[in-house]
Amino acid sequence: MPKMRTHRGAAKRFKVTGSGKLIRKKAYNSHIFTPKNSRRKRRLEEEVEVSRSDSKRIRRLLGTGLNR
C-alpha cells in the first residue's frame, strides 16, 4: 500500500508546536489596509491556535499523529 502524502496546501498554512498544538495565521491581512486601524492590523499579525473541532481534520492532512 502506498504511503500517505502530506497535503502541501495545509503544510504551508499550519504548523505544529513542540507541545503538539496547531498554529495558524489570521485572515484579512494581505491587502486593502486603508480602512483597517493600526490596532486591528497589529492583531491580525498574530498566530493563533486552531480550534479543537478543526484540529483532527488538519492533523490528518498534515500526516501528524492524532494521539496528541
C-alpha positions in Angstrom: 0.0 0.0 0.0 1.4 3.5 -0.8 2.4 5.9 1.8 0.1 8.7 2.9 1.2 12.0 1.4 1.3 15.3 3.2 -1.3 17.8 1.9 1.0 20.6 0.7 -1.5 23.3 0.9 -2.2 22.5 4.5 1.5 22.2 5.3 2.1 25.8 4.1 -0.8 27.1 6.3 -0.4 25.3 9.6 2.5 24.3 11.8 2.7 22.1 14.9 4.3 23.5 18.1 6.6 21.4 20.3 3.8 20.6 22.6 1.6 19.4 19.7 -0.7 22.4 19.2 -1.7 23.5 15.7 -1.0 27.2 14.9 -2.5 29.2 12.0 -2.3 32.8 10.7 -5.3 35.1 10.9 -7.2 36.0 7.7 -7.7 39.5 6.2 -4.1 40.5 6.4 -2.9 40.6 2.8 -4.2 43.8 1.2 -6.7 46.7 1.5 -5.2 48.1 4.7 -6.6 51.6 4.4 -9.9 51.1 6.3 -8.2 49.0 9.0 -6.8 50.8 12.0 -3.4 50.1 13.5 -4.6 48.0 16.4 -6.6 45.8 14.1 -3.6 45.3 11.7 -1.3 44.5 14.6 -3.7 41.9 15.9 -4.1 40.3 12.5 -0.3 39.6 12.5 -0.7 37.2 15.5 -0.7 33.5 15.1 -3.5 31.7 16.9 -4.2 28.1 17.9 -6.5 26.1 15.6 -9.9 25.3 17.1 -10.3 21.8 18.6 -13.1 21.0 16.2 -10.8 21.5 13.2 -7.6 20.1 14.6 -8.4 16.4 13.9 -9.1 17.1 10.2 -6.0 19.2 9.8 -3.7 16.7 11.5 -4.9 14.1 9.0 -4.0 16.4 6.2 -0.5 17.1 7.7 0.1 13.4 8.5 1.0 14.1 12.1 -0.3 11.6 14.8 -3.8 12.0 16.1 -2.7 10.8 19.5 -1.7 14.3 20.8 
